[in-house]
């Protein structure tokens, strides 16, 4: 499984590529849009930002995968948003306040084929671990939520 240092280095590299290219390179990986997810650290209370891909995009929602490349541990960003679901998402230079929630069992059953259709690697990640890899639905924050 990838080390924390490797994951952080990959995130920094992608951020650098996006910045240097003005978003022309790295805004889409393997056919999926990239996004910058900012959560609130569950222990520190400080903002924590990670680069992710969204294998499923609807008119209002984004779906991200808490895979950590098939590790038995969930990614820190997932633990953060389960504590504080209010997150910030930047995609294509536009920042939106969003609410994150883990997909229900029924939603996951519907979404998983779409996720693995977008990137087959997610299926191999699931085979590597005994935990069910969570799918996170990001919805724009409104006065109603």
CNS distance restraints for C-alpha pairs under 8 A (distance, minus, plus):
assign (resid   1 and name CA) (resid  69 and name CA) 6.79 0.50 0.50
assign (resid   1 and name CA) (resid  70 and name CA) 7.17 0.50 0.50
assign (resid   1 and name CA) (resid  71 and name CA) 5.63 0.50 0.50
assign (resid   2 and name CA) (resid   6 and name CA) 6.12 0.50 0.50
assign (resid   2 and name CA) (resid   7 and name CA) 6.54 0.50 0.50
assign (resid   2 and name CA) (resid  68 and name CA) 7.81 0.50 0.50
assign (resid   2 and name CA) (resid  69 and name CA) 7.24 0.50 0.50
assign (resid   2 and name CA) (resid  71 and name CA) 7.90 0.50 0.50
assign (resid   3 and name CA) (resid   7 and name CA) 6.32 0.50 0.50
assign (resid   4 and name CA) (resid   8 and name CA) 6.13 0.50 0.50
assign (resid   5 and name CA) (resid   9 and name CA) 6.11 0.50 0.50
assign (resid   6 and name CA) (resid  10 and name CA) 6.16 0.50 0.50
assign (resid   7 and name CA) (resid  11 and name CA) 6.25 0.50 0.50
assign (resid   8 and name CA) (resid  12 and name CA) 6.20 0.50 0.50
assign (resid   9 and name CA) (resid  13 and name CA) 6.11 0.50 0.50
assign (resid  10 and name CA) (resid  14 and name CA) 6.20 0.50 0.50
assign (resid  11 and name CA) (resid  15 and name CA) 6.14 0.50 0.50
assign (resid  11 and name CA) (resid  50 and name CA) 6.42 0.50 0.50
assign (resid  11 and name CA) (resid  51 and name CA) 5.62 0.50 0.50
assign (resid  12 and name CA) (resid  16 and name CA) 6.09 0.50 0.50
assign (resid  13 and name CA) (resid  17 and name CA) 6.17 0.50 0.50
assign (resid  14 and name CA) (resid  18 and name CA) 6.14 0.50 0.50
assign (resid  14 and name CA) (resid  26 and name CA) 6.50 0.50 0.50
assign (resid  14 and name CA) (resid  51 and name CA) 7.48 0.50 0.50
assign (resid  15 and name CA) (resid  19 and name CA) 6.12 0.50 0.50
assign (resid  15 and name CA) (resid  51 and name CA) 7.46 0.50 0.50
assign (resid  16 and name CA) (resid  20 and name CA) 5.99 0.50 0.50
assign (resid  17 and name CA) (resid  21 and name CA) 5.97 0.50 0.50
assign (resid  17 and name CA) (resid  23 and name CA) 7.83 0.50 0.50
assign (resid  17 and name CA) (resid  25 and name CA) 6.51 0.50 0.50
assign (resid  17 and name CA) (resid  26 and name CA) 6.44 0.50 0.50
assign (resid  18 and name CA) (resid  22 and name CA) 5.91 0.50 0.50
assign (resid  18 and name CA) (resid  23 and name CA) 4.58 0.50 0.50
assign (resid  18 and name CA) (resid  24 and name CA) 6.90 0.50 0.50
assign (resid  18 and name CA) (resid  25 and name CA) 5.82 0.50 0.50
assign (resid  18 and name CA) (resid  26 and name CA) 5.50 0.50 0.50
assign (resid  18 and name CA) (resid  27 and name CA) 6.71 0.50 0.50
assign (resid  19 and name CA) (resid  23 and name CA) 6.23 0.50 0.50
assign (resid  21 and name CA) (resid  25 and name CA) 5.75 0.50 0.50
assign (resid  23 and name CA) (resid  27 and name CA) 5.77 0.50 0.50
assign (resid  23 and name CA) (resid  92 and name CA) 6.98 0.50 0.50
assign (resid  23 and name CA) (resid  93 and name CA) 7.76 0.50 0.50
assign (resid  26 and name CA) (resid  34 and name CA) 7.16 0.50 0.50
assign (resid  27 and name CA) (resid  33 and name CA) 5.85 0.50 0.50
assign (resid  27 and name CA) (resid  34 and name CA) 5.15 0.50 0.50
assign (resid  27 and name CA) (resid  35 and name CA) 7.64 0.50 0.50
assign (resid  27 and name CA) (resid  91 and name CA) 8.00 0.50 0.50
assign (resid  27 and name CA) (resid  92 and name CA) 6.87 0.50 0.50
assign (resid  28 and name CA) (resid  32 and name CA) 5.27 0.50 0.50
assign (resid  28 and name CA) (resid  33 and name CA) 4.31 0.50 0.50
assign (resid  28 and name CA) (resid  34 and name CA) 5.40 0.50 0.50
assign (resid  28 and name CA) (resid  53 and name CA) 7.89 0.50 0.50
assign (resid  29 and name CA) (resid  33 and name CA) 6.36 0.50 0.50
assign (resid  29 and name CA) (resid  34 and name CA) 6.60 0.50 0.50
assign (resid  29 and name CA) (resid  53 and name CA) 7.18 0.50 0.50
assign (resid  30 and name CA) (resid 118 and name CA) 7.93 0.50 0.50
assign (resid  30 and name CA) (resid 119 and name CA) 7.05 0.50 0.50
assign (resid  31 and name CA) (resid 118 and name CA) 7.16 0.50 0.50
assign (resid  32 and name CA) (resid  53 and name CA) 5.84 0.50 0.50
assign (resid  32 and name CA) (resid  54 and name CA) 5.73 0.50 0.50
assign (resid  32 and name CA) (resid  55 and name CA) 5.33 0.50 0.50
assign (resid  32 and name CA) (resid  56 and name CA) 7.93 0.50 0.50
assign (resid  32 and name CA) (resid 118 and name CA) 7.16 0.50 0.50
assign (resid  33 and name CA) (resid  53 and name CA) 5.61 0.50 0.50
assign (resid  33 and name CA) (resid  54 and name CA) 5.68 0.50 0.50
assign (resid  33 and name CA) (resid  55 and name CA) 7.40 0.50 0.50
assign (resid  33 and name CA) (resid  91 and name CA) 7.76 0.50 0.50
assign (resid  34 and name CA) (resid  51 and name CA) 6.84 0.50 0.50
assign (resid  34 and name CA) (resid  52 and name CA) 5.60 0.50 0.50
assign (resid  34 and name CA) (resid  53 and name CA) 4.33 0.50 0.50
assign (resid  34 and name CA) (resid  54 and name CA) 6.38 0.50 0.50
assign (resid  34 and name CA) (resid  91 and name CA) 6.72 0.50 0.50
assign (resid  35 and name CA) (resid  51 and name CA) 5.71 0.50 0.50
assign (resid  35 and name CA) (resid  52 and name CA) 5.40 0.50 0.50
assign (resid  35 and name CA) (resid  53 and name CA) 5.97 0.50 0.50
assign (resid  35 and name CA) (resid  54 and name CA) 7.26 0.50 0.50
assign (resid  35 and name CA) (resid  89 and name CA) 6.58 0.50 0.50
assign (resid  35 and name CA) (resid  90 and name CA) 5.63 0.50 0.50
assign (resid  35 and name CA) (resid  91 and name CA) 4.73 0.50 0.50
assign (resid  35 and name CA) (resid  92 and name CA) 7.64 0.50 0.50
assign (resid  36 and name CA) (resid  49 and name CA) 6.55 0.50 0.50
assign (resid  36 and name CA) (resid  50 and name CA) 5.70 0.50 0.50
assign (resid  36 and name CA) (resid  51 and name CA) 4.60 0.50 0.50
assign (resid  36 and name CA) (resid  52 and name CA) 6.33 0.50 0.50
assign (resid  36 and name CA) (resid  89 and name CA) 5.60 0.50 0.50
assign (resid  36 and name CA) (resid  90 and name CA) 5.02 0.50 0.50
assign (resid  36 and name CA) (resid  91 and name CA) 6.54 0.50 0.50
assign (resid  37 and name CA) (resid  49 and name CA) 5.47 0.50 0.50
assign (resid  37 and name CA) (resid  50 and name CA) 5.38 0.50 0.50
assign (resid  37 and name CA) (resid  51 and name CA) 6.27 0.50 0.50
assign (resid  37 and name CA) (resid  52 and name CA) 7.08 0.50 0.50
assign (resid  37 and name CA) (resid  87 and name CA) 6.99 0.50 0.50
assign (resid  37 and name CA) (resid  88 and name CA) 5.89 0.50 0.50
assign (resid  37 and name CA) (resid  89 and name CA) 4.78 0.50 0.50
assign (resid  37 and name CA) (resid  90 and name CA) 6.71 0.50 0.50
assign (resid  38 and name CA) (resid  47 and name CA) 6.24 0.50 0.50
assign (resid  38 and name CA) (resid  48 and name CA) 5.34 0.50 0.50
assign (resid  38 and name CA) (resid  49 and name CA) 4.20 0.50 0.50
assign (resid  38 and name CA) (resid  50 and name CA) 6.55 0.50 0.50
assign (resid  38 and name CA) (resid  87 and name CA) 5.70 0.50 0.50
assign (resid  38 and name CA) (resid  88 and name CA) 5.02 0.50 0.50
assign (resid  38 and name CA) (resid  89 and name CA) 6.36 0.50 0.50
assign (resid  39 and name CA) (resid  47 and name CA) 5.72 0.50 0.50
assign (resid  39 and name CA) (resid  48 and name CA) 5.24 0.50 0.50
assign (resid  39 and name CA) (resid  49 and name CA) 6.38 0.50 0.50
assign (resid  39 and name CA) (resid  77 and name CA) 6.49 0.50 0.50
assign (resid  39 and name CA) (resid  80 and name CA) 6.16 0.50 0.50
assign (resid  39 and name CA) (resid  81 and name CA) 6.02 0.50 0.50
assign (resid  39 and name CA) (resid  84 and name CA) 7.49 0.50 0.50
assign (resid  39 and name CA) (resid  85 and name CA) 7.87 0.50 0.50
assign (resid  39 and name CA) (resid  86 and name CA) 7.31 0.50 0.50
assign (resid  39 and name CA) (resid  87 and name CA) 5.07 0.50 0.50
assign (resid  39 and name CA) (resid  88 and name CA) 6.80 0.50 0.50
assign (resid  40 and name CA) (resid  44 and name CA) 7.93 0.50 0.50
assign (resid  40 and name CA) (resid  45 and name CA) 5.51 0.50 0.50
assign (resid  40 and name CA) (resid  46 and name CA) 5.54 0.50 0.50
assign (resid  40 and name CA) (resid  47 and name CA) 4.67 0.50 0.50
assign (resid  40 and name CA) (resid  48 and name CA) 5.91 0.50 0.50
assign (resid  40 and name CA) (resid  80 and name CA) 6.02 0.50 0.50
assign (resid  40 and name CA) (resid  81 and name CA) 7.09 0.50 0.50
assign (resid  40 and name CA) (resid  84 and name CA) 6.47 0.50 0.50
assign (resid  40 and name CA) (resid  87 and name CA) 7.38 0.50 0.50
assign (resid  41 and name CA) (resid  45 and name CA) 4.69 0.50 0.50
assign (resid  41 and name CA) (resid  46 and name CA) 5.19 0.50 0.50
assign (resid  41 and name CA) (resid  47 and name CA) 6.01 0.50 0.50
assign (resid  41 and name CA) (resid  48 and name CA) 6.02 0.50 0.50
assign (resid  41 and name CA) (resid  77 and name CA) 7.90 0.50 0.50
assign (resid  41 and name CA) (resid  80 and name CA) 5.41 0.50 0.50
assign (resid  42 and name CA) (resid  79 and name CA) 7.35 0.50 0.50
assign (resid  42 and name CA) (resid  80 and name CA) 5.00 0.50 0.50
assign (resid  42 and name CA) (resid  83 and name CA) 6.15 0.50 0.50
assign (resid  42 and name CA) (resid  84 and name CA) 7.37 0.50 0.50
assign (resid  48 and name CA) (resid  77 and name CA) 7.50 0.50 0.50
assign (resid  49 and name CA) (resid  77 and name CA) 7.98 0.50 0.50
assign (resid  50 and name CA) (resid  77 and name CA) 7.39 0.50 0.50
assign (resid  52 and name CA) (resid  64 and name CA) 7.17 0.50 0.50
assign (resid  53 and name CA) (resid  64 and name CA) 6.47 0.50 0.50
assign (resid  54 and name CA) (resid  62 and name CA) 6.11 0.50 0.50
assign (resid  54 and name CA) (resid  63 and name CA) 5.44 0.50 0.50
assign (resid  54 and name CA) (resid  64 and name CA) 4.96 0.50 0.50
assign (resid  54 and name CA) (resid  65 and name CA) 7.65 0.50 0.50
assign (resid  55 and name CA) (resid  63 and name CA) 6.46 0.50 0.50
assign (resid  55 and name CA) (resid  64 and name CA) 6.66 0.50 0.50
assign (resid  55 and name CA) (resid 114 and name CA) 7.53 0.50 0.50
assign (resid  55 and name CA) (resid 115 and name CA) 5.36 0.50 0.50
assign (resid  55 and name CA) (resid 118 and name CA) 5.52 0.50 0.50
assign (resid  55 and name CA) (resid 119 and name CA) 7.10 0.50 0.50
assign (resid  56 and name CA) (resid  62 and name CA) 6.05 0.50 0.50
assign (resid  56 and name CA) (resid  63 and name CA) 5.18 0.50 0.50
assign (resid  56 and name CA) (resid  64 and name CA) 7.50 0.50 0.50
assign (resid  56 and name CA) (resid 111 and name CA) 7.89 0.50 0.50
assign (resid  56 and name CA) (resid 114 and name CA) 6.79 0.50 0.50
assign (resid  56 and name CA) (resid 115 and name CA) 6.28 0.50 0.50
assign (resid  56 and name CA) (resid 118 and name CA) 7.60 0.50 0.50
assign (resid  57 and name CA) (resid  61 and name CA) 5.99 0.50 0.50
assign (resid  57 and name CA) (resid  62 and name CA) 4.70 0.50 0.50
assign (resid  57 and name CA) (resid  63 and name CA) 6.38 0.50 0.50
assign (resid  58 and name CA) (resid  62 and name CA) 6.41 0.50 0.50
assign (resid  60 and name CA) (resid 139 and name CA) 6.45 0.50 0.50
assign (resid  60 and name CA) (resid 140 and name CA) 6.92 0.50 0.50
assign (resid  61 and name CA) (resid 137 and name CA) 6.56 0.50 0.50
assign (resid  61 and name CA) (resid 138 and name CA) 5.49 0.50 0.50
assign (resid  61 and name CA) (resid 139 and name CA) 4.92 0.50 0.50
assign (resid  61 and name CA) (resid 140 and name CA) 7.16 0.50 0.50
assign (resid  62 and name CA) (resid 137 and name CA) 5.88 0.50 0.50
assign (resid  62 and name CA) (resid 138 and name CA) 5.10 0.50 0.50
assign (resid  62 and name CA) (resid 139 and name CA) 6.90 0.50 0.50
assign (resid  63 and name CA) (resid 135 and name CA) 6.59 0.50 0.50
assign (resid  63 and name CA) (resid 136 and name CA) 5.51 0.50 0.50
assign (resid  63 and name CA) (resid 137 and name CA) 4.69 0.50 0.50
assign (resid  63 and name CA) (resid 138 and name CA) 6.15 0.50 0.50
assign (resid  64 and name CA) (resid 135 and name CA) 5.91 0.50 0.50
assign (resid  64 and name CA) (resid 136 and name CA) 5.23 0.50 0.50
assign (resid  64 and name CA) (resid 137 and name CA) 6.70 0.50 0.50
assign (resid  64 and name CA) (resid 138 and name CA) 7.78 0.50 0.50
assign (resid  65 and name CA) (resid 133 and name CA) 7.18 0.50 0.50
assign (resid  65 and name CA) (resid 134 and name CA) 6.22 0.50 0.50
assign (resid  65 and name CA) (resid 135 and name CA) 4.78 0.50 0.50
assign (resid  65 and name CA) (resid 136 and name CA) 6.18 0.50 0.50
assign (resid  66 and name CA) (resid  74 and name CA) 6.40 0.50 0.50
assign (resid  66 and name CA) (resid  75 and name CA) 6.21 0.50 0.50
assign (resid  66 and name CA) (resid  78 and name CA) 6.26 0.50 0.50
assign (resid  66 and name CA) (resid 133 and name CA) 5.98 0.50 0.50
assign (resid  66 and name CA) (resid 134 and name CA) 5.38 0.50 0.50
assign (resid  66 and name CA) (resid 135 and name CA) 6.21 0.50 0.50
assign (resid  66 and name CA) (resid 136 and name CA) 7.21 0.50 0.50
assign (resid  67 and name CA) (resid  71 and name CA) 7.01 0.50 0.50
assign (resid  67 and name CA) (resid  74 and name CA) 6.72 0.50 0.50
assign (resid  67 and name CA) (resid  75 and name CA) 7.13 0.50 0.50
assign (resid  67 and name CA) (resid 122 and name CA) 7.33 0.50 0.50
assign (resid  67 and name CA) (resid 125 and name CA) 6.70 0.50 0.50
assign (resid  67 and name CA) (resid 126 and name CA) 7.59 0.50 0.50
assign (resid  67 and name CA) (resid 133 and name CA) 5.50 0.50 0.50
assign (resid  67 and name CA) (resid 134 and name CA) 7.21 0.50 0.50
assign (resid  68 and name CA) (resid  73 and name CA) 7.44 0.50 0.50
assign (resid  68 and name CA) (resid  74 and name CA) 6.23 0.50 0.50
assign (resid  68 and name CA) (resid  75 and name CA) 5.47 0.50 0.50
assign (resid  69 and name CA) (resid 122 and name CA) 7.72 0.50 0.50
assign (resid  69 and name CA) (resid 125 and name CA) 5.44 0.50 0.50
assign (resid  70 and name CA) (resid 122 and name CA) 7.98 0.50 0.50
assign (resid  70 and name CA) (resid 124 and name CA) 7.51 0.50 0.50
assign (resid  70 and name CA) (resid 125 and name CA) 3.89 0.50 0.50
assign (resid  70 and name CA) (resid 126 and name CA) 5.78 0.50 0.50
assign (resid  70 and name CA) (resid 127 and name CA) 7.45 0.50 0.50
assign (resid  70 and name CA) (resid 128 and name CA) 5.27 0.50 0.50
assign (resid  70 and name CA) (resid 129 and name CA) 5.52 0.50 0.50
assign (resid  70 and name CA) (resid 133 and name CA) 7.89 0.50 0.50
assign (resid  71 and name CA) (resid 125 and name CA) 7.65 0.50 0.50
assign (resid  71 and name CA) (resid 128 and name CA) 7.15 0.50 0.50
assign (resid  71 and name CA) (resid 129 and name CA) 6.13 0.50 0.50
assign (resid  72 and name CA) (resid 129 and name CA) 5.36 0.50 0.50
assign (resid  72 and name CA) (resid 130 and name CA) 6.84 0.50 0.50
assign (resid  72 and name CA) (resid 131 and name CA) 6.36 0.50 0.50
assign (resid  74 and name CA) (resid  78 and name CA) 6.64 0.50 0.50
assign (resid  74 and name CA) (resid  79 and name CA) 7.20 0.50 0.50
assign (resid  74 and name CA) (resid 133 and name CA) 7.90 0.50 0.50
assign (resid  75 and name CA) (resid  79 and name CA) 6.80 0.50 0.50
assign (resid  76 and name CA) (resid  80 and name CA) 6.15 0.50 0.50
assign (resid  77 and name CA) (resid  81 and name CA) 6.29 0.50 0.50
assign (resid  78 and name CA) (resid  82 and name CA) 6.28 0.50 0.50
assign (resid  79 and name CA) (resid  83 and name CA) 6.59 0.50 0.50
assign (resid  80 and name CA) (resid  84 and name CA) 6.21 0.50 0.50
assign (resid  80 and name CA) (resid  85 and name CA) 7.85 0.50 0.50
assign (resid  81 and name CA) (resid  85 and name CA) 4.56 0.50 0.50
assign (resid  81 and name CA) (resid  86 and name CA) 7.15 0.50 0.50
assign (resid  81 and name CA) (resid  87 and name CA) 7.22 0.50 0.50
assign (resid  81 and name CA) (resid 100 and name CA) 6.62 0.50 0.50
assign (resid  81 and name CA) (resid 101 and name CA) 7.85 0.50 0.50
assign (resid  82 and name CA) (resid 100 and name CA) 7.95 0.50 0.50
assign (resid  82 and name CA) (resid 101 and name CA) 7.37 0.50 0.50
assign (resid  85 and name CA) (resid  99 and name CA) 5.42 0.50 0.50
assign (resid  85 and name CA) (resid 100 and name CA) 4.91 0.50 0.50
assign (resid  85 and name CA) (resid 101 and name CA) 6.67 0.50 0.50
assign (resid  86 and name CA) (resid  97 and name CA) 7.23 0.50 0.50
assign (resid  86 and name CA) (resid  98 and name CA) 5.95 0.50 0.50
assign (resid  86 and name CA) (resid  99 and name CA) 4.79 0.50 0.50
assign (resid  86 and name CA) (resid 100 and name CA) 6.46 0.50 0.50
assign (resid  86 and name CA) (resid 141 and name CA) 7.97 0.50 0.50
assign (resid  87 and name CA) (resid  97 and name CA) 5.99 0.50 0.50
assign (resid  87 and name CA) (resid  98 and name CA) 5.27 0.50 0.50
assign (resid  87 and name CA) (resid  99 and name CA) 5.97 0.50 0.50
assign (resid  87 and name CA) (resid 100 and name CA) 6.76 0.50 0.50
assign (resid  88 and name CA) (resid  95 and name CA) 6.77 0.50 0.50
assign (resid  88 and name CA) (resid  96 and name CA) 5.76 0.50 0.50
assign (resid  88 and name CA) (resid  97 and name CA) 4.60 0.50 0.50
assign (resid  88 and name CA) (resid  98 and name CA) 5.78 0.50 0.50
assign (resid  89 and name CA) (resid  95 and name CA) 5.52 0.50 0.50
assign (resid  89 and name CA) (resid  96 and name CA) 5.30 0.50 0.50
assign (resid  89 and name CA) (resid  97 and name CA) 6.39 0.50 0.50
assign (resid  89 and name CA) (resid  98 and name CA) 6.83 0.50 0.50
assign (resid  90 and name CA) (resid  94 and name CA) 5.29 0.50 0.50
assign (resid  90 and name CA) (resid  95 and name CA) 4.15 0.50 0.50
assign (resid  90 and name CA) (resid  96 and name CA) 6.34 0.50 0.50
assign (resid  91 and name CA) (resid  95 and name CA) 6.56 0.50 0.50
assign (resid  96 and name CA) (resid 140 and name CA) 6.78 0.50 0.50
assign (resid  96 and name CA) (resid 141 and name CA) 7.97 0.50 0.50
assign (resid  97 and name CA) (resid 140 and name CA) 6.07 0.50 0.50
assign (resid  97 and name CA) (resid 141 and name CA) 5.56 0.50 0.50
assign (resid  98 and name CA) (resid 138 and name CA) 6.03 0.50 0.50
assign (resid  98 and name CA) (resid 139 and name CA) 5.25 0.50 0.50
assign (resid  98 and name CA) (resid 140 and name CA) 4.22 0.50 0.50
assign (resid  98 and name CA) (resid 141 and name CA) 4.50 0.50 0.50
assign (resid  99 and name CA) (resid 138 and name CA) 5.63 0.50 0.50
assign (resid  99 and name CA) (resid 139 and name CA) 5.26 0.50 0.50
assign (resid  99 and name CA) (resid 140 and name CA) 6.25 0.50 0.50
assign (resid  99 and name CA) (resid 141 and name CA) 5.65 0.50 0.50
assign (resid  99 and name CA) (resid 145 and name CA) 7.77 0.50 0.50
assign (resid 100 and name CA) (resid 136 and name CA) 6.38 0.50 0.50
assign (resid 100 and name CA) (resid 137 and name CA) 5.70 0.50 0.50
assign (resid 100 and name CA) (resid 138 and name CA) 4.60 0.50 0.50
assign (resid 100 and name CA) (resid 139 and name CA) 6.52 0.50 0.50
assign (resid 101 and name CA) (resid 136 and name CA) 5.52 0.50 0.50
assign (resid 101 and name CA) (resid 137 and name CA) 5.44 0.50 0.50
assign (resid 101 and name CA) (resid 138 and name CA) 6.72 0.50 0.50
assign (resid 102 and name CA) (resid 134 and name CA) 6.43 0.50 0.50
assign (resid 102 and name CA) (resid 135 and name CA) 5.82 0.50 0.50
assign (resid 102 and name CA) (resid 136 and name CA) 4.50 0.50 0.50
assign (resid 102 and name CA) (resid 137 and name CA) 6.17 0.50 0.50
assign (resid 103 and name CA) (resid 107 and name CA) 5.48 0.50 0.50
assign (resid 103 and name CA) (resid 108 and name CA) 5.60 0.50 0.50
assign (resid 103 and name CA) (resid 134 and name CA) 7.13 0.50 0.50
assign (resid 103 and name CA) (resid 135 and name CA) 5.54 0.50 0.50
assign (resid 103 and name CA) (resid 136 and name CA) 5.69 0.50 0.50
assign (resid 103 and name CA) (resid 137 and name CA) 6.15 0.50 0.50
assign (resid 104 and name CA) (resid 108 and name CA) 5.97 0.50 0.50
assign (resid 105 and name CA) (resid 109 and name CA) 6.22 0.50 0.50
assign (resid 106 and name CA) (resid 110 and name CA) 6.46 0.50 0.50
assign (resid 107 and name CA) (resid 111 and name CA) 6.00 0.50 0.50
assign (resid 108 and name CA) (resid 112 and name CA) 5.57 0.50 0.50
assign (resid 108 and name CA) (resid 134 and name CA) 7.99 0.50 0.50
assign (resid 108 and name CA) (resid 135 and name CA) 6.61 0.50 0.50
assign (resid 109 and name CA) (resid 113 and name CA) 7.54 0.50 0.50
assign (resid 110 and name CA) (resid 114 and name CA) 7.65 0.50 0.50
assign (resid 111 and name CA) (resid 115 and name CA) 6.17 0.50 0.50
assign (resid 112 and name CA) (resid 116 and name CA) 6.14 0.50 0.50
assign (resid 113 and name CA) (resid 117 and name CA) 5.84 0.50 0.50
assign (resid 114 and name CA) (resid 118 and name CA) 6.20 0.50 0.50
assign (resid 115 and name CA) (resid 119 and name CA) 6.41 0.50 0.50
assign (resid 115 and name CA) (resid 120 and name CA) 7.97 0.50 0.50
assign (resid 115 and name CA) (resid 122 and name CA) 7.30 0.50 0.50
assign (resid 116 and name CA) (resid 120 and name CA) 4.73 0.50 0.50
assign (resid 116 and name CA) (resid 121 and name CA) 7.09 0.50 0.50
assign (resid 116 and name CA) (resid 122 and name CA) 5.64 0.50 0.50
assign (resid 116 and name CA) (resid 123 and name CA) 5.85 0.50 0.50
assign (resid 120 and name CA) (resid 124 and name CA) 7.08 0.50 0.50
assign (resid 121 and name CA) (resid 125 and name CA) 6.19 0.50 0.50
assign (resid 122 and name CA) (resid 126 and name CA) 6.27 0.50 0.50
assign (resid 123 and name CA) (resid 127 and name CA) 6.44 0.50 0.50
assign (resid 124 and name CA) (resid 128 and name CA) 6.43 0.50 0.50
assign (resid 125 and name CA) (resid 129 and name CA) 6.90 0.50 0.50
assign (resid 126 and name CA) (resid 130 and name CA) 7.61 0.50 0.50
assign (resid 126 and name CA) (resid 131 and name CA) 7.79 0.50 0.50
assign (resid 126 and name CA) (resid 132 and name CA) 6.99 0.50 0.50
assign (resid 126 and name CA) (resid 133 and name CA) 6.37 0.50 0.50
assign (resid 141 and name CA) (resid 145 and name CA) 6.20 0.50 0.50
